[in-house]
């Protein structure tokens, strides 16, 4: 489960989420994508997870109808 600060605009209202998985599948705008990074030193598993953050950002941007 990816945690962080995620802000979207849906139905004209700003909504904030702390878990990536709870973000709705459709909304107007992605305003903030700020995933939590684990403390250093990072393990290989953590590096693998962090390497997916850009793809997750692209996924959220594709869900937005106004971006």
JOMONOR-V822369 format. One record per residue. N is the residue number from 1. RES is the residue in three letters. SS is DSSP state (hx for helix, st for strand, lp for the rest). Layout:
n=N res=RES ss=SS
n=N res=RES ss=SS
This chain:
n=1 res=UNK ss=lp
n=2 res=UNK ss=lp
n=3 res=UNK ss=st
n=4 res=UNK ss=st
n=5 res=UNK ss=st
n=6 res=UNK ss=st
n=7 res=UNK ss=st
n=8 res=UNK ss=st
n=9 res=UNK ss=st
n=10 res=UNK ss=st
n=11 res=UNK ss=lp
n=12 res=UNK ss=lp
n=13 res=UNK ss=st
n=14 res=UNK ss=st
n=15 res=UNK ss=st
n=16 res=UNK ss=st
n=17 res=UNK ss=st
n=18 res=UNK ss=st
n=19 res=UNK ss=st
n=20 res=UNK ss=hx
n=21 res=UNK ss=hx
n=22 res=UNK ss=hx
n=23 res=UNK ss=lp
n=24 res=UNK ss=lp
n=25 res=UNK ss=lp
n=26 res=UNK ss=lp
n=27 res=UNK ss=st
n=28 res=UNK ss=lp
n=29 res=UNK ss=st
n=30 res=UNK ss=st
n=31 res=UNK ss=st
n=32 res=UNK ss=st
n=33 res=UNK ss=st
n=34 res=UNK ss=st
n=35 res=UNK ss=st
n=36 res=UNK ss=lp
n=37 res=UNK ss=lp
n=38 res=UNK ss=lp
n=39 res=UNK ss=lp
n=40 res=UNK ss=lp
n=41 res=UNK ss=lp
n=42 res=UNK ss=lp
n=43 res=UNK ss=lp
n=44 res=UNK ss=hx
n=45 res=UNK ss=hx
n=46 res=UNK ss=hx
n=47 res=UNK ss=hx
n=48 res=UNK ss=hx
n=49 res=UNK ss=hx
n=50 res=UNK ss=hx
n=51 res=UNK ss=lp
n=52 res=UNK ss=lp
n=53 res=UNK ss=hx
n=54 res=UNK ss=hx
n=55 res=UNK ss=hx
n=56 res=UNK ss=hx
n=57 res=UNK ss=hx
n=58 res=UNK ss=hx
n=59 res=UNK ss=hx
n=60 res=UNK ss=hx
n=61 res=UNK ss=hx
n=62 res=UNK ss=hx
n=63 res=UNK ss=hx
n=64 res=UNK ss=st
n=65 res=UNK ss=lp
n=66 res=UNK ss=lp
n=67 res=UNK ss=lp
